[in-house]
């Protein structure tokens, strides 16, 4: 049902004129005041009925009609306000969008079925990825070089291909600080950088002591002497033997420590012990002294190597007492200074790890085939005259 609309200005004017005509007819017919009361009431009723009839003709129903007197001085004051309300009433109701009915949602109607309750909960994308992801042990078992596998390789899109590329020859590795959360080289902020030190072959010429002596002498000079030296400088203060300089740069010069191909710098690399000059199986004098090994005594790990075999990382390594004969003068046994029990098969008396463990086989001399190789240095410097 449409809401009741207010009467327009023209409707009010027409209703007012009809009411005035009816009042005139009633006043002409009945001049008595007693009869006026009886005739005025049906006149008002007729005015209301006429207004309702016009409203019904327009399709609107008005419950309380508004009668405005245009001759009233208050009407001029509120005329503009009433016109604004009439403009809103004149809008075509067909252009207005009909009000959409409100939808009420009832949460109580969502009753879970038994099938939904019994169904397994949905698995997140992260958990599904973890289930299909290889572990570090599984990845190490699938590749040829398991020592290159890191714990971050399992989360790669193709872990096997990644380890295969890392195991290629002359492949430069990714810097290790890519996964660090702190900034690169942030740990070196508080470390004071040491001053530059001259190489050893230059220090042996004695140039550093001569330079320190001249600097000390300059500190003892007065201001006038320093100004005089600026104007009239003297040469030949550092008397150096040029033969020493020649020998230092052309005979005793050594190469500085350089990084090899593919080595990437990381924090703390300069503080690590350089093991490049060491060889597996060769014991240095410092290591023998640290292990308290007397001359000709076996290393303390010989018994375990005879039991479990040589190190698998060095399959071609000849270890005395394991797959090679002990040094001359050594004897088998478990007394201090002896070389344990030879690792042989009890049934066949053959070495378990190969090699000539008893030193029975004769060493064949290295016979060189073809022309002898000339080993003289073709770029050797001429001796000084």
Buried (B, 14 or more C-beta within 10 A) or exposed (E): EEEEBBBBBEBBEBBBEBBEEBBEEBEEEEEEEEEBEEBBEEBEEBBBEBBBEBBEEEEBEBEEBEEBEEEEEEEEEEEEEBEEEEEEEEEEEEEEEEEEEEEEEEEEEEEEEEEEEEEEEEEEEEEEEEEEEBEBEEBBEEBEEBEBBBEEBBEBEEBEEBBBEBBEEEEEEEEEBEEEEEEEEEEEEEEEEEEEEEEEBBEBBEBEEBEEEEEEEEEEEEEEEEEEEEEEEEEEEEEEEEEBEEBBEEEBEEEEEEEEEEEEEEBEEEEEEEEEEEEEEEEEEEEBEEEEBEEEBBBEEBBEBBEEBBBEEEEEBBBBBBBBBBEEEBEEEEEEEBBBEBBBEEEEEEBBBEBBBEEEEEEEEEEEEEEEEEEEEEEEEEEEE
